[in-house]
Amino acid sequence: MKRIASGAVLAAFIALPALSSAQDVEKGKALYTANKCQQCHAIEGKGNKKYPLDGVGGKLSGDDITKWITAPAEMEAKLAEKPKIHMKAYKLADADLKSLVAYMQSLK
């Protein structure tokens, strides 16, 4: 009986990251809206269509997405074609940044 109970507890702990990830994605989606990211970017055709983010999660790593949010000038410098409008750097709490990156990574 102890084995079954400890196995259930272990399975619950293994499932926790998946649950928090889904929560992070939802929180990140809310942060995207709250920070008015759609004024410059579009997702699923909603927002500024010049800079769509559809598929960004399949193109960029979490570290790259984080850099785009916190130090966009560094990321723009790496581009062959420089954007006409420059993204501003955002200073977010670590938990908020993690959630926003989780949301961006979910856009595959």
DRENLO-657327 format. One record per residue: residue number from 1; residue in one letter; x, y, z of N, C-alpha, C in turn. Coordinates in steps of 0.05 Angstrom, whole numbers. Example, Ala and Ser with C-alpha at 12.3 -4.5 7.8 and 13.67 -1.06 7.14 Angstrom:
% DRENLO-657327
(1 "A" (264 -114 156) (246 -90 156) (264 -66 156)),
(2 "S" (257 -45 142) (273 -21 143) (258 1 157)),
% end
This chain:
% DRENLO-657327
(1 "M" (16 -24 0) (0 0 0) (17 25 0)),
(2 "K" (39 25 15) (57 48 16) (69 54 -11)),
(3 "R" (75 33 -26) (87 36 -53) (67 50 -71)),
(4 "I" (42 43 -70) (22 55 -87) (19 85 -80)),
(5 "A" (18 91 -54) (15 118 -45) (39 135 -53)),
(6 "S" (63 124 -49) (87 140 -56) (89 143 -86)),
(7 "G" (80 123 -101) (80 125 -130) (61 147 -140)),
(8 "A" (38 149 -126) (19 170 -133) (30 198 -127)),
(9 "V" (44 200 -104) (56 226 -97) (77 233 -117)),
(10 "L" (94 214 -125) (115 219 -145) (102 227 -171)),
(11 "A" (82 214 -180) (68 221 -205) (57 250 -203)),
(12 "A" (46 257 -180) (35 284 -177) (57 305 -180)),
(13 "F" (81 300 -168) (103 319 -170) (114 321 -198)),
(14 "I" (114 299 -212) (123 299 -240) (103 315 -257)),
(15 "A" (78 314 -251) (57 329 -266) (57 359 -260)),
(16 "L" (68 367 -237) (67 395 -229) (80 414 -249)),
(17 "P" (103 408 -260) (115 427 -279) (96 431 -303)),
(18 "A" (82 411 -312) (64 414 -335) (41 433 -327)),
(19 "L" (31 430 -302) (9 447 -293) (19 476 -291)),
(20 "S" (42 480 -279) (51 507 -275) (58 519 -303)),
(21 "S" (67 503 -321) (72 513 -348) (47 523 -361)),
(22 "A" (25 508 -358) (-1 517 -370) (-9 543 -356)),
(23 "Q" (-5 544 -330) (-11 569 -315) (6 592 -324)),
(24 "D" (32 586 -329) (51 607 -339) (42 617 -366)),
(25 "V" (33 599 -383) (24 607 -410) (0 625 -408)),
(26 "E" (-19 618 -391) (-43 635 -388) (-35 662 -376)),
(27 "K" (-18 662 -356) (-9 687 -344) (6 704 -365)),
(28 "G" (23 691 -381) (38 704 -402) (20 717 -422)),
(29 "K" (-1 703 -429) (-21 714 -448) (-34 739 -437)),
(30 "A" (-40 739 -411) (-52 762 -398) (-31 785 -398)),
(31 "L" (-6 779 -393) (15 799 -392) (19 811 -420)),
(32 "Y" (17 795 -441) (19 804 -468) (-2 826 -473)),
(33 "T" (-26 821 -464) (-48 840 -468) (-44 864 -450)),
(34 "A" (-36 860 -425) (-33 882 -406) (-11 901 -414)),
(35 "N" (10 890 -426) (33 907 -435) (28 918 -463)),
(36 "K" (5 913 -474) (-3 924 -500) (16 916 -523)),
(37 "C" (26 891 -521) (45 881 -541) (32 880 -569)),
(38 "Q" (5 878 -570) (-9 876 -596) (-8 903 -611)),
(39 "Q" (1 924 -598) (3 949 -613) (26 947 -634)),
(40 "C" (45 930 -629) (68 927 -647) (68 899 -660)),
(41 "H" (56 879 -646) (57 852 -655) (29 840 -660)),
(42 "A" (28 819 -676) (3 805 -681) (6 776 -674)),
(43 "I" (-16 765 -664) (-18 736 -659) (-45 728 -670)),
(44 "E" (-45 708 -687) (-69 698 -700) (-85 721 -714)),
(45 "G" (-70 739 -726) (-82 761 -741) (-93 784 -724)),
(46 "K" (-89 782 -698) (-99 803 -680) (-76 821 -671)),
(47 "G" (-77 846 -678) (-55 865 -671) (-42 876 -696)),
(48 "N" (-19 887 -693) (-4 899 -715) (9 877 -732)),
(49 "K" (-1 874 -756) (7 852 -774) (35 854 -785)),
(50 "K" (49 877 -781) (76 881 -790) (96 863 -776)),
(51 "Y" (90 857 -750) (109 842 -734) (95 818 -721)),
(52 "P" (87 798 -737) (72 775 -725) (90 758 -708)),
(53 "L" (79 747 -687) (93 729 -669) (84 699 -673)),
(54 "D" (66 694 -691) (57 667 -696) (82 650 -703)),
(55 "G" (85 628 -689) (107 609 -695) (133 616 -681)),
(56 "V" (134 638 -666) (159 646 -653) (170 625 -635)),
(57 "G" (153 610 -622) (162 589 -604) (177 566 -618)),
(58 "G" (172 563 -643) (186 542 -659) (211 553 -672)),
(59 "K" (215 579 -671) (238 592 -685) (259 601 -666)),
(60 "L" (251 610 -642) (271 621 -623) (271 605 -597)),
(61 "S" (294 605 -584) (297 592 -558) (284 610 -537)),
(62 "G" (280 599 -514) (270 615 -491) (290 637 -484)),
(63 "D" (316 631 -486) (336 652 -480) (334 674 -500)),
(64 "D" (331 668 -526) (328 689 -546) (303 706 -542)),
(65 "I" (281 693 -536) (256 707 -531) (260 726 -507)),
(66 "T" (273 716 -486) (279 732 -463) (295 757 -470)),
(67 "K" (316 753 -487) (332 775 -496) (316 795 -512)),
(68 "W" (299 785 -529) (282 804 -545) (265 821 -527)),
(69 "I" (256 811 -505) (239 826 -486) (256 845 -469)),
(70 "T" (279 836 -459) (294 851 -440) (317 868 -452)),
(71 "A" (328 859 -475) (350 873 -488) (347 872 -518)),
(72 "P" (325 884 -528) (320 882 -557) (341 894 -575)),
(73 "A" (355 915 -565) (376 927 -581) (398 907 -588)),
(74 "E" (405 890 -569) (425 869 -575) (415 850 -596)),
(75 "M" (390 843 -595) (379 824 -615) (376 838 -642)),
(76 "E" (368 863 -643) (365 877 -668) (392 880 -682)),
(77 "A" (414 883 -666) (441 886 -677) (449 861 -692)),
(78 "K" (438 838 -686) (445 813 -699) (430 810 -726)),
(79 "L" (409 825 -731) (393 822 -755) (407 834 -779)),
(80 "A" (404 820 -802) (416 830 -827) (401 855 -836)),
(81 "E" (374 854 -834) (358 877 -841) (347 890 -815)),
(82 "K" (355 914 -810) (347 928 -785) (318 938 -787)),
(83 "P" (303 935 -765) (276 944 -765) (275 975 -765)),
(84 "K" (254 986 -777) (250 1015 -777) (240 1025 -750)),
(85 "I" (225 1008 -736) (215 1015 -709) (230 997 -690)),
(86 "H" (241 1009 -669) (257 994 -650) (239 986 -626)),
(87 "M" (242 961 -617) (228 952 -594) (241 963 -569)),
(88 "K" (224 971 -550) (235 981 -524) (240 957 -506)),
(89 "A" (259 960 -488) (265 940 -468) (244 941 -446)),
(90 "Y" (236 917 -437) (217 915 -415) (230 905 -391)),
(91 "K" (223 917 -368) (233 907 -342) (209 895 -328)),
(92 "L" (210 869 -327) (188 854 -314) (199 838 -291)),
(93 "A" (182 833 -272) (189 815 -250) (197 788 -261)),
(94 "D" (215 774 -249) (225 748 -259) (202 729 -265)),
(95 "A" (182 727 -247) (160 709 -252) (143 717 -276)),
(96 "D" (140 743 -279) (124 753 -302) (140 748 -328)),
(97 "L" (166 753 -328) (182 748 -352) (181 718 -359)),
(98 "K" (183 701 -339) (181 672 -344) (154 665 -357)),
(99 "S" (133 677 -347) (106 671 -358) (103 681 -386)),
(100 "L" (113 705 -392) (111 717 -419) (128 700 -438)),
(101 "V" (151 691 -430) (168 674 -447) (153 647 -452)),
(102 "A" (141 636 -431) (126 611 -434) (104 614 -455)),
(103 "Y" (90 637 -454) (69 642 -474) (80 644 -502)),
(104 "M" (102 659 -505) (115 661 -531) (124 634 -541)),
(105 "Q" (135 617 -524) (144 591 -532) (121 572 -539)),
(106 "S" (97 578 -529) (74 562 -536) (64 568 -564)),
(107 "L" (73 589 -576) (64 597 -603) (82 583 -624)),
(108 "K" (73 559 -631) (89 542 -649) (77 541 -677)),
% end
